[in-house]
Amino acid sequence: MKAILEFNLPDDQIEFEYATNGSKWASLVWDLDQHLRNTTKHTPDDFPQDKYDALIELREYLHNELREQGLILR
């Protein structure tokens, strides 16, 4: 099966960039998720609780938004 995307450049430049940079966006979101995970998993004992809670909340928000959009991190 083939899929061909066509863009009318330069009018569709933004849409073209979104389509061709999708893997970069996915990689960035993956890296952010892993950074949040590692930061909360390996926090020092003196790490402020409010900052820890904010990081947990941010990661949960990210996961909820991905789920609502039907996106999967791989």
Beta strands, then each sheet from edge to edge (+ up, - down):
end
